[in-house]
Amino acid sequence: MNTYNLYVDSIETMGLLDGPGVRVVVFLSGCNLRCLYCHNPETWACKGKEYTVDELYEIIMKYYNYIKNGGVTFSGGEPLLQASNLKFLVKKLKASDINVAIDTAGYIDVNKDVSEVLKTSDLIIMDVKATDKDEYLKITRGNIKLQDDFIKAINRLDTEVWIRQVIVPGINDDEAHINSLNNYVKQVKNLSKVELLGYHDMAIDKYKKLKIPYLLMDTPRLTDERLSQLQNMVKIG
């Protein structure tokens, strides 16, 4: 009998922000981007605690009474890096009528396993890092082509999509960037929500502990007032 394992950094049992309703949020280990503002650098390496699919399923189902009207969100890191085994857990949860969301940057080739996870899930929460190649490279050290290709792939599915973008003072906190985002998300089908997230520096201590340079040390937090102003400029469709 095959045993399918997943590497987990942490599990949040009463999540209220990563999908509809009360949710268990499973932060899977491993990420192939290095975003300037990443607040989970501890998930970059795939060195989390190892669980079998059955073990994780049992942990999640302990909270059934809380999440039966909410669900489970797989985040990270980049959860789709573990799609080959994650697909079995998603299927198992769906068989128990649990709502499943995938929180992803979309920086991944949509192979058979990734596609299976996405089409079996109820919601794709996609973190759009930037809307042009130069800014994408600056923020992530990656190539925007994978993000663009990911959108084309999810457009072939019927899965609901939310778009998120982190807004960083001095980088993308102006009207021109919001207009660019509005134009960019026009290509996304099944889009029901676009949410802006304000940059914060609460991960600085994590970087110090991990001995990783924090490149936004002099960047102020985005104020709630400015975030609200920019969110009001966002348009869907």
KEKE-3310 file (N, C-alpha, C; in steps of 0.2 Angstrom, whole numbers, plus 5000, padded with zeros to 4 digits):
npx = (5004:5003:5010:5006:5014:5015:5023:5022:5022:5015:4999:4984:4970:4958:4955:4950:4952:4956:4948:4930:4920:4924:4940:4951:4968:4981:4998:5009:5025:5039:5044:5045:5047:5054:5049:5050:5042:5038:5030:5032:5045:5050:5044:5050:5060:5058:5056:5047:5036:5032:5018:5006:4994:4982:4984:4984:4971:4964:4967:4962:4948:4945:4940:4928:4915:4917:4921:4912:4904:4913:4928:4943:4959:4973:4989:5005:5022:5021:5008:5005:5017:5018:5008:5007:5005:4996:4984:4977:4973:4965:4955:4950:4945:4935:4926:4921:4913:4919:4923:4936:4950:4963:4978:4988:5003:5003:5015:5020:5022:5007:5004:4998:4995:4994:4984:4974:4972:4968:4956:4948:4946:4937:4939:4951:4963:4972:4988:4992:5007:5013:5010:5017:5032:5045:5042:5038:5049:5057:5050:5049:5059:5057:5049:5037:5030:5026:5016:5007:5004:4998:4986:4980:4978:4970:4958:4953:4946:4932:4933:4930:4938:4948:4957:4972:4982:4997:5000:5013:5020:5028:5031:5019:5008:5000:4988:4990:4995:4985:4975:4982:4982:4968:4965:4973:4967:4956:4957:4954:4944:4929:4930:4928:4931:4942:4955:4965:4980:4987:5004:5015:5027:5029:5036:5049:5057:5057:5065:5077:5080:5082:5092:5092:5093:5083:5075:5066:5067:5067:5055:5039:5024:5009:4995:4979:4969:4974:4975:4961:4957:4963:4958:4945:4946:4947:4941:4930:4928)
npy = (4994:5011:5025:5042:5057:5073:5089:5099:5116:5123:5123:5131:5133:5140:5149:5164:5172:5167:5163:5158:5159:5150:5142:5128:5131:5125:5127:5123:5117:5124:5134:5142:5155:5171:5183:5200:5205:5194:5185:5173:5167:5155:5145:5143:5132:5115:5108:5105:5097:5080:5072:5059:5058:5053:5055:5069:5072:5066:5075:5087:5084:5084:5096:5097:5102:5115:5119:5115:5124:5132:5128:5121:5128:5127:5133:5142:5147:5138:5128:5120:5115:5103:5095:5082:5073:5081:5081:5069:5071:5082:5076:5067:5075:5082:5071:5070:5081:5093:5110:5116:5126:5133:5142:5151:5157:5154:5152:5141:5126:5120:5105:5088:5084:5096:5102:5093:5095:5108:5108:5100:5107:5120:5133:5145:5154:5167:5174:5188:5194:5205:5215:5218:5213:5218:5223:5212:5204:5211:5211:5197:5190:5181:5175:5183:5176:5163:5165:5172:5161:5152:5158:5157:5143:5141:5147:5138:5130:5127:5132:5143:5159:5170:5185:5191:5205:5211:5226:5238:5252:5264:5255:5249:5257:5266:5275:5272:5259:5252:5254:5246:5234:5232:5231:5220:5209:5207:5197:5185:5172:5167:5175:5181:5190:5203:5207:5218:5218:5225:5229:5224:5224:5213:5201:5203:5198:5185:5184:5188:5178:5167:5172:5179:5192:5206:5215:5226:5235:5248:5252:5259:5253:5250:5261:5258:5267:5271:5259:5256:5267:5263:5250:5254:5258:5247:5236:5224:5215)
npz = (5000:4995:5003:5005:5008:5016:5018:5031:5037:5047:5056:5056:5066:5067:5056:5048:5037:5025:5014:5013:5028:5043:5045:5043:5041:5032:5031:5020:5017:5007:4994:4978:4975:4980:4988:4991:5002:5009:5022:5027:5028:5034:5027:5015:5013:5010:5023:5033:5046:5043:5037:5034:5021:5027:5041:5041:5036:5047:5057:5052:5052:5065:5068:5062:5066:5067:5055:5045:5039:5033:5029:5022:5019:5009:5010:5011:5010:4994:4990:4979:4975:4981:4974:4969:4979:4987:4980:4984:4997:4995:4987:4997:5007:4999:4997:5009:5010:5012:5010:5000:4998:4988:4991:4981:4972:4959:4952:4944:4934:4926:4928:4926:4939:4947:4940:4943:4957:4957:4949:4957:4969:4978:4977:4971:4977:4972:4972:4965:4961:4953:4939:4928:4919:4923:4936:4942:4942:4951:4963:4966:4961:4950:4935:4926:4916:4920:4930:4921:4912:4921:4924:4912:4912:4923:4918:4910:4918:4930:4942:4956:4958:4968:4968:4975:4980:4987:4994:4993:5001:4991:4981:4974:4978:4972:4961:4948:4948:4953:4943:4933:4939:4938:4924:4922:4928:4921:4912:4919:4922:4930:4941:4957:4967:4971:4981:4991:5000:5014:5016:5029:5042:5051:5051:5053:5064:5061:5050:5055:5065:5056:5049:5037:5026:5027:5016:5015:5026:5029:5024:5027:5036:5027:5028:5036:5031:5018:5012:5011:5003:4991:4989:4986:4973:4966:4953:4946:4931)
capx = (5000:5007:5009:5007:5016:5015:5027:5018:5025:5010:4992:4980:4963:4952:4956:4944:4954:4959:4942:4924:4919:4929:4943:4958:4973:4987:5003:5013:5032:5042:5042:5050:5048:5058:5046:5052:5038:5036:5030:5033:5051:5051:5041:5054:5063:5053:5058:5042:5034:5030:5012:5003:4987:4977:4985:4982:4964:4961:4968:4957:4941:4943:4937:4922:4909:4919:4923:4907:4901:4918:4932:4950:4963:4980:4993:5012:5024:5018:5006:5005:5023:5016:5002:5007:5002:4990:4978:4974:4970:4959:4949:4947:4941:4929:4922:4918:4909:4923:4925:4943:4953:4971:4981:4994:5005:5003:5021:5021:5019:5001:5005:4992:4994:4992:4977:4969:4971:4964:4949:4944:4945:4931:4941:4958:4965:4978:4992:4996:5013:5014:5006:5022:5038:5050:5040:5037:5056:5059:5047:5049:5065:5054:5047:5030:5027:5023:5010:5002:5002:4994:4979:4977:4976:4964:4953:4950:4942:4926:4934:4930:4944:4949:4964:4974:4989:5000:5002:5019:5022:5034:5032:5013:5003:4997:4982:4992:4996:4978:4973:4985:4979:4961:4966:4976:4962:4950:4958:4953:4937:4926:4933:4922:4934:4949:4957:4971:4982:4992:5011:5017:5034:5029:5040:5056:5060:5058:5071:5083:5081:5084:5098:5090:5092:5076:5076:5062:5068:5065:5048:5033:5018:5003:4990:4972:4966:4977:4972:4954:4956:4965:4953:4939:4948:4947:4935:4930:4924)
capy = (5000:5017:5031:5048:5061:5080:5092:5105:5120:5124:5122:5136:5129:5145:5154:5168:5177:5163:5159:5159:5155:5147:5137:5126:5133:5121:5130:5118:5119:5124:5139:5143:5162:5175:5189:5205:5206:5187:5185:5166:5164:5149:5140:5142:5126:5110:5105:5105:5091:5076:5069:5056:5061:5050:5059:5076:5071:5065:5081:5092:5082:5085:5102:5097:5106:5122:5121:5112:5129:5135:5123:5120:5131:5125:5139:5140:5143:5136:5122:5116:5111:5096:5093:5075:5070:5085:5079:5063:5074:5086:5071:5064:5080:5083:5066:5072:5087:5099:5115:5116:5132:5133:5149:5150:5162:5152:5151:5133:5123:5117:5098:5084:5084:5103:5103:5089:5099:5115:5107:5097:5112:5124:5140:5146:5161:5168:5180:5191:5198:5211:5215:5218:5208:5221:5224:5205:5201:5215:5209:5190:5187:5176:5177:5184:5171:5157:5168:5172:5154:5149:5161:5154:5136:5141:5149:5132:5126:5130:5134:5150:5162:5176:5188:5195:5208:5214:5233:5240:5259:5265:5250:5248:5260:5272:5274:5269:5252:5249:5253:5241:5228:5231:5229:5213:5204:5206:5191:5180:5170:5164:5179:5184:5195:5206:5210:5221:5217:5230:5227:5225:5221:5209:5195:5205:5194:5178:5185:5189:5171:5163:5175:5181:5199:5209:5220:5232:5237:5255:5253:5259:5249:5253:5263:5256:5272:5271:5253:5257:5271:5259:5245:5257:5259:5241:5235:5217:5215)
capz = (5000:4995:5008:5002:5013:5014:5023:5034:5042:5053:5055:5060:5066:5067:5051:5046:5032:5019:5011:5016:5034:5048:5041:5045:5036:5032:5028:5017:5016:5001:4990:4973:4975:4986:4987:4995:5008:5011:5029:5030:5025:5036:5023:5009:5012:5011:5029:5038:5049:5038:5039:5029:5020:5032:5047:5040:5036:5054:5061:5050:5053:5072:5068:5057:5068:5066:5048:5041:5035:5031:5025:5023:5014:5009:5009:5011:5004:4988:4991:4973:4974:4983:4971:4967:4985:4990:4977:4987:5003:4993:4985:5003:5010:4995:4998:5016:5009:5015:5005:4999:4994:4987:4991:4977:4968:4952:4949:4944:4928:4928:4925:4928:4947:4949:4937:4947:4963:4956:4947:4962:4974:4977:4977:4970:4980:4968:4974:4960:4963:4949:4932:4922:4920:4927:4943:4945:4944:4957:4969:4967:4958:4946:4928:4926:4912:4924:4932:4915:4910:4926:4923:4906:4914:4927:4914:4907:4924:4932:4949:4958:4959:4971:4967:4980:4979:4993:4992:4997:5000:4987:4975:4970:4982:4968:4957:4941:4949:4954:4936:4930:4941:4936:4918:4922:4931:4916:4909:4924:4922:4936:4946:4961:4972:4971:4988:4992:5007:5016:5018:5036:5044:5057:5050:5053:5069:5058:5046:5060:5067:5050:5047:5030:5025:5026:5011:5016:5033:5029:5021:5032:5034:5023:5033:5034:5027:5012:5009:5010:4997:4985:4988:4983:4966:4962:4949:4943:4925)
cpx = (5004:5005:5011:5008:5016:5019:5024:5023:5021:5003:4988:4973:4957:4953:4950:4946:4955:4953:4936:4923:4925:4933:4949:4962:4979:4992:5008:5020:5034:5039:5047:5050:5052:5055:5049:5049:5036:5036:5030:5039:5053:5049:5045:5057:5058:5056:5053:5041:5031:5024:5010:4997:4982:4978:4983:4974:4961:4962:4963:4950:4940:4940:4931:4917:4911:4919:4918:4904:4906:4922:4939:4954:4970:4984:5000:5016:5020:5015:5006:5012:5023:5010:5001:5004:4996:4984:4974:4970:4964:4953:4946:4943:4934:4924:4918:4914:4912:4925:4933:4946:4961:4973:4988:4996:5005:5009:5024:5018:5013:5001:4998:4990:4991:4985:4972:4967:4966:4957:4945:4942:4939:4933:4949:4959:4972:4982:4995:5001:5014:5010:5011:5028:5043:5048:5040:5044:5058:5057:5048:5055:5063:5052:5040:5026:5023:5016:5004:4999:4997:4987:4976:4974:4970:4957:4949:4946:4936:4926:4933:4937:4944:4956:4965:4981:4991:5002:5007:5020:5028:5035:5025:5007:5000:4991:4984:4993:4989:4974:4976:4983:4972:4961:4969:4971:4956:4951:4956:4946:4935:4929:4927:4925:4941:4950:4964:4973:4988:4999:5012:5024:5034:5033:5048:5060:5062:5064:5078:5085:5084:5090:5098:5090:5085:5077:5072:5062:5066:5058:5043:5028:5013:4998:4983:4968:4968:4974:4965:4953:4958:4960:4947:4940:4947:4941:4936:4925:4925)
cpy = (5006:5022:5037:5054:5069:5083:5099:5109:5122:5123:5127:5133:5134:5151:5158:5172:5173:5159:5160:5155:5154:5142:5134:5128:5129:5124:5124:5121:5119:5130:5141:5151:5165:5182:5194:5206:5199:5187:5178:5163:5157:5143:5139:5135:5120:5105:5104:5098:5087:5072:5065:5059:5059:5054:5066:5077:5071:5072:5087:5090:5083:5092:5103:5102:5113:5124:5118:5117:5134:5131:5123:5124:5129:5131:5137:5146:5142:5129:5117:5113:5104:5093:5086:5071:5074:5083:5073:5066:5078:5081:5068:5069:5082:5077:5066:5078:5093:5104:5116:5122:5131:5140:5148:5156:5160:5152:5144:5131:5119:5110:5094:5084:5090:5104:5099:5092:5104:5113:5103:5101:5116:5131:5141:5154:5162:5174:5183:5196:5205:5210:5216:5215:5211:5221:5217:5202:5205:5212:5201:5186:5181:5179:5177:5179:5165:5159:5169:5166:5151:5152:5158:5147:5136:5143:5143:5128:5130:5132:5141:5153:5169:5178:5192:5199:5212:5221:5236:5247:5260:5261:5250:5252:5266:5270:5270:5261:5248:5248:5247:5234:5226:5228:5221:5208:5203:5200:5185:5178:5167:5168:5182:5189:5197:5209:5212:5220:5222:5227:5229:5222:5217:5203:5197:5200:5187:5179:5185:5182:5167:5166:5176:5188:5201:5215:5226:5235:5244:5257:5253:5255:5253:5255:5260:5261:5272:5264:5253:5261:5267:5254:5248:5258:5253:5239:5228:5218:5222)
cpz = (5000:5001:5005:5008:5011:5020:5025:5038:5048:5051:5059:5060:5066:5062:5049:5040:5025:5016:5015:5023:5038:5045:5045:5039:5037:5028:5026:5016:5009:4997:4985:4971:4981:4986:4993:5002:5011:5019:5032:5027:5028:5032:5016:5008:5013:5017:5035:5041:5043:5041:5033:5027:5025:5039:5047:5040:5043:5058:5059:5052:5061:5073:5064:5060:5067:5059:5043:5036:5032:5026:5027:5017:5015:5006:5010:5013:4998:4988:4985:4971:4977:4980:4970:4973:4988:4986:4980:4993:5000:4991:4992:5006:5006:4996:5005:5016:5012:5009:5006:4995:4994:4986:4987:4974:4961:4949:4949:4937:4930:4924:4927:4935:4949:4946:4941:4953:4962:4954:4952:4968:4972:4975:4976:4972:4977:4970:4968:4962:4960:4943:4926:4924:4924:4935:4946:4947:4950:4963:4971:4965:4953:4939:4928:4921:4915:4927:4927:4913:4915:4925:4917:4908:4918:4924:4911:4912:4925:4939:4950:4959:4963:4969:4973:4978:4985:4990:4997:4996:4996:4981:4971:4974:4978:4964:4950:4942:4950:4947:4932:4932:4939:4928:4917:4923:4926:4913:4913:4924:4929:4942:4950:4966:4970:4978:4988:4999:5008:5018:5025:5037:5050:5056:5051:5058:5066:5054:5050:5063:5062:5047:5039:5030:5024:5022:5011:5023:5034:5026:5027:5030:5030:5028:5031:5030:5020:5008:5007:5004:4991:4984:4984:4975:4962:4959:4946:4937:4922)
residu = (MET:ASN:THR:TYR:ASN:LEU:TYR:VAL:ASP:SER:ILE:GLU:THR:MET:GLY:LEU:LEU:ASP:GLY:PRO:GLY:VAL:ARG:VAL:VAL:VAL:PHE:LEU:SER:GLY:CYS:ASN:LEU:ARG:CYS:LEU:TYR:CYS:HIS:ASN:PRO:GLU:THR:TRP:ALA:CYS:LYS:GLY:LYS:GLU:TYR:THR:VAL:ASP:GLU:LEU:TYR:GLU:ILE:ILE:MET:LYS:TYR:TYR:ASN:TYR:ILE:LYS:ASN:GLY:GLY:VAL:THR:PHE:SER:GLY:GLY:GLU:PRO:LEU:LEU:GLN:ALA:SER:ASN:LEU:LYS:PHE:LEU:VAL:LYS:LYS:LEU:LYS:ALA:SER:ASP:ILE:ASN:VAL:ALA:ILE:ASP:THR:ALA:GLY:TYR:ILE:ASP:VAL:ASN:LYS:ASP:VAL:SER:GLU:VAL:LEU:LYS:THR:SER:ASP:LEU:ILE:ILE:MET:ASP:VAL:LYS:ALA:THR:ASP:LYS:ASP:GLU:TYR:LEU:LYS:ILE:THR:ARG:GLY:ASN:ILE:LYS:LEU:GLN:ASP:ASP:PHE:ILE:LYS:ALA:ILE:ASN:ARG:LEU:ASP:THR:GLU:VAL:TRP:ILE:ARG:GLN:VAL:ILE:VAL:PRO:GLY:ILE:ASN:ASP:ASP:GLU:ALA:HIS:ILE:ASN:SER:LEU:ASN:ASN:TYR:VAL:LYS:GLN:VAL:LYS:ASN:LEU:SER:LYS:VAL:GLU:LEU:LEU:GLY:TYR:HIS:ASP:MET:ALA:ILE:ASP:LYS:TYR:LYS:LYS:LEU:LYS:ILE:PRO:TYR:LEU:LEU:MET:ASP:THR:PRO:ARG:LEU:THR:ASP:GLU:ARG:LEU:SER:GLN:LEU:GLN:ASN:MET:VAL:LYS:ILE:GLY)
# end
